[in-house]
Amino acid sequence: MSELSQPIEMQQGAIDPVLEFFFDYDCPWSFVAFNRANETVMRTLSRIEWRPLKQRELKAALADVSNKSAQEIAYAEKNWADWLDFCGLQVSRDFDAQTDTSFALMATLFAAEFGKDKEFAGKVFETFWCNGKAIDTQACILDIAADCGLEREALEQWFVQPAVAAALDRNAHEFVERQGFATPGFCVADRLFIGNEQMPLVELALGQVSDISFVMPGSHDWDGIES
């Protein structure tokens, strides 16, 4: 198995700005952030390094995770509905939908080996959240992978390699080491951002580490505007 989740160097030897995206497929906020993150890297000439992880492994690694209050849960559902409206998304799942994403996460690492991680992740999110179909079996993930032009037999062999499951665990533990505590999580260099609402700050951070000159949100010179 080749190296997983390693930065790709540009032809000139420099490394392009990278947005590390820590996510799980049954995380509603990861679903909302998917397209926004892809739009962000397009605007900043960056790229996404997909870092799939199991939410339950993340929670297990955090010793002091507290239960949310009824008010927090209600507001989160309302906030999610507002973001779906803002992003023009329609779903067939409840906010708190949960499923076994193990095969989907492992297959994401496989898709990355062939440069099809974005396409594959998008189809999995669409299948689960928009179409309301199952993603918890090997068979359904093999079908999605085949739609992306990935070989079924090779993916079946991938699923049974211990190093693949270990890579998912490593993503979760590394995220916690960086002070991550919820998905989606975003890392730009050594800066951590948690949550879909942080995307403007993520875009600013990517702009700051790139060689592009453009006006970032919130950086307009209002004092220079004539009345």
C-alpha positions in Angstrom: 0.0 0.0 0.0 1.3 3.4 -0.9 1.6 6.2 1.6 -1.7 7.7 2.8 -2.5 11.3 3.3 0.9 12.7 2.2 1.2 16.2 0.7 1.8 16.4 -3.0 4.6 18.6 -4.2 4.2 20.9 -7.2 6.4 20.4 -10.2 8.5 23.4 -9.2 9.3 21.8 -5.9 7.1 24.1 -3.8 4.1 22.8 -1.9 0.7 24.2 -2.8 -1.5 25.5 0.1 -3.3 22.5 1.7 -6.6 22.3 3.5 -6.8 19.2 5.7 -10.4 18.2 6.0 -11.3 15.9 8.9 -14.8 14.5 8.5 -17.2 11.6 8.8 -20.0 10.8 6.4 -22.8 10.7 8.9 -21.8 14.1 10.3 -24.4 16.6 9.1 -22.0 19.5 9.3 -19.4 17.6 7.2 -22.0 17.2 4.6 -22.8 20.9 4.6 -19.1 21.9 4.5 -18.2 19.6 1.6 -19.2 21.9 -1.3 -18.1 25.0 0.7 -14.6 23.5 1.2 -14.3 22.6 -2.5 -15.3 26.2 -3.5 -12.8 27.6 -1.0 -9.9 25.7 -2.4 -10.9 26.8 -5.9 -10.8 30.4 -4.9 -7.5 30.1 -3.1 -5.8 27.8 -5.6 -5.4 25.3 -2.9 -6.2 21.6 -2.5 -7.9 19.4 0.0 -6.2 16.6 1.8 -9.1 14.4 2.8 -8.7 13.0 6.4 -11.6 10.6 7.0 -12.2 9.5 10.6 -14.8 7.7 12.7 -16.8 10.0 14.9 -17.1 7.4 17.5 -13.4 6.9 17.6 -13.0 10.6 18.1 -15.4 10.7 21.0 -13.8 7.7 22.6 -10.4 9.5 22.5 -11.9 12.4 24.3 -12.3 11.7 28.0 -14.5 14.6 29.0 -17.2 14.9 26.2 -20.4 16.2 27.8 -23.9 15.5 26.6 -25.7 18.4 24.8 -28.7 20.0 26.4 -32.1 20.0 24.8 -31.7 23.6 23.9 -28.4 23.0 22.2 -29.8 20.1 20.2 -32.9 22.1 19.1 -30.7 25.0 18.1 -28.3 22.8 16.2 -31.2 21.3 14.2 -32.6 24.8 13.4 -29.1 26.0 12.5 -28.6 23.0 10.2 -31.9 23.8 8.4 -30.8 27.4 7.9 -27.5 26.3 6.4 -29.2 23.8 4.1 -31.3 26.7 2.9 -28.3 29.0 2.5 -26.4 26.3 0.5 -29.4 25.3 -1.6 -29.3 21.7 -0.3 -32.2 19.3 0.1 -31.9 16.2 2.2 -33.8 13.0 3.0 -32.2 12.4 6.4 -32.8 13.7 9.9 -30.1 15.9 11.4 -29.1 13.2 13.9 -28.9 10.3 11.3 -26.2 7.9 12.2 -24.8 4.8 10.4 -21.8 2.6 10.2 -19.4 4.5 7.8 -16.5 2.2 8.1 -16.5 0.9 4.5 -17.1 4.4 3.1 -14.2 5.9 5.1 -11.8 3.1 4.1 -12.9 3.4 0.5 -12.1 7.2 0.6 -8.5 6.3 1.3 -8.6 3.9 -1.6 -10.1 6.6 -3.9 -7.3 9.0 -2.9 -4.8 6.6 -4.3 -6.3 7.2 -7.8 -7.1 10.9 -7.4 -10.8 10.2 -7.1 -11.3 11.1 -3.5 -13.3 14.3 -4.1 -15.6 12.5 -6.6 -16.1 9.5 -4.3 -16.7 11.6 -1.2 -19.3 13.7 -3.1 -21.2 10.6 -4.2 -21.2 9.1 -0.7 -22.5 12.3 0.8 -25.2 12.5 -1.9 -26.2 8.9 -1.5 -26.6 9.1 2.2 -28.0 12.7 2.8 -29.7 13.6 -0.4 -31.0 10.2 -1.7 -31.6 8.7 1.7 -29.9 5.4 0.8 -27.7 3.1 2.9 -23.9 3.4 3.0 -23.3 1.0 5.8 -22.6 -2.2 3.7 -19.6 -3.2 1.6 -21.9 -3.9 -1.3 -23.3 -0.3 -1.5 -19.8 1.2 -1.2 -18.5 -1.1 -3.9 -21.3 0.2 -6.2 -20.5 3.8 -5.5 -16.8 3.1 -6.1 -17.6 1.4 -9.4 -19.6 4.5 -10.4 -16.4 6.5 -9.9 -14.4 4.1 -12.1 -12.7 2.3 -9.2 -12.0 -1.4 -9.4 -14.3 -3.5 -7.2 -11.9 -6.4 -6.7 -9.0 -4.2 -5.7 -11.3 -2.3 -3.2 -12.4 -5.6 -1.7 -8.8 -6.5 -1.0 -8.2 -3.0 0.4 -10.9 -3.4 3.0 -9.1 -6.3 4.7 -5.7 -4.7 5.0 -5.0 -3.9 8.6 -3.0 -0.8 7.6 -6.2 0.8 6.2 -8.2 0.6 9.4 -5.0 1.8 11.2 -4.9 4.9 9.0 -8.4 5.9 10.0 -7.5 5.5 13.7 -4.4 7.5 13.1 -6.4 10.3 11.6 -8.7 10.4 14.7 -5.8 10.4 17.2 -3.8 13.0 15.2 -6.9 15.2 15.1 -7.2 15.0 18.9 -3.5 15.8 19.3 -4.2 19.0 17.4 -6.9 19.8 19.9 -9.7 18.7 17.5 -12.9 17.6 19.2 -15.7 17.6 16.6 -16.2 17.3 12.8 -15.8 18.8 10.4 -12.3 20.0 11.4 -10.0 22.0 9.1 -6.3 22.5 9.4 -4.3 25.0 7.5 -0.6 24.6 8.4 -0.6 24.7 12.2 -4.0 26.4 12.5 -7.1 24.5 13.5 -10.7 25.4 12.7 -13.8 23.5 14.0 -17.2 23.6 12.3 -18.9 24.6 9.0 -19.2 28.3 10.2 -15.4 28.6 10.3 -15.1 28.5 6.5 -14.5 32.2 6.0 -11.6 32.0 8.5 -10.4 28.9 6.7 -10.4 30.8 3.4 -8.5 33.7 5.0 -5.9 31.3 6.4 -5.4 29.7 3.0 -5.1 33.1 1.3 -2.5 34.1 3.9 -0.3 31.1 3.1 -0.6 31.4 -0.7 1.1 33.7 -3.1 -2.2 35.0 -4.4 -3.1 38.7 -4.1 -6.9 39.1 -3.6 -9.3 40.7 -1.2 -10.4 38.3 1.5 -13.9 38.6 3.2 -13.8 41.1 6.0 -10.6 42.7 4.8 -12.0 45.7 2.8 -10.6 49.1 3.5 -13.8 50.9 4.5 -11.9 54.0 5.6 -10.8 54.5 2.0 -14.3 54.6 0.6 -15.5 58.0 -0.4 -18.9 59.1 1.0 
